[in-house]
Amino acid sequence: MPKELIKKLIDKFIPDPDVIKQHKSLQFLGDKLHEPNLWHLNRRSVSMAFAVGLFCAWIPTPTQMAIAAALAIYYRANLPLSVGLVWITNPITMPPLFYFAYEVGLWFMNQPAGADESEFSLSGMFSGLGDVWQPFLIGCFIMGIVSSAAGYFGIQYYWQQHVTKKWAERKEKRLMTKD
């Protein structure tokens, strides 16, 4: 994918930082929104954005985006990317991902899965909630930590490989022009 096409795609979906900075409801943040790393794509801000966004994606609350935005501001991560990555857990992907988190929590706690009820009922769901919440939240926390670390170190590694490759190409190009 050419760089120009990627830049146009990013510019199309990411709101203008100046518009966000001037928004009335965000004035309480003051100069915090003027931090350059919140808006620029560099190795540190992107890898931190992946760490923040992937961690917050596993928080099972409707306030994931607000938490991701607050953490992005605190850690000076790319704000739009941090908030956008939260959407990995969306209404379509939540059931399988959160079920997987529950299974991870069960495994971590060394507990067997709860008894399967053949018939769904509202009272059965609420009575079983007491058995489910602990492994579910522990699984979400573990998956958040693992995803966050994998995202951060994965982006750091990818970025380093990309830069190394570009430097090697430049060096080869310089050597070819000298000959």
Secondary structure, DSSP 8 states (H G I E B T S, - for coil): --HHHHHHHHHHHS--HHHHHH-GGGGGGGGGGG-GGGT---HHHHHHHHHHHHHHHT--STTHHHHHHHHHHHHT--HHHHHHHGGGS-TTTHHHHHHHHHHHHHHHHT-------SS--HHHHHHHHHHHHHHHHHHHHHHHHHHHHHHHHHHHHHHHHHHHHHHHHHHHHHHHHH-
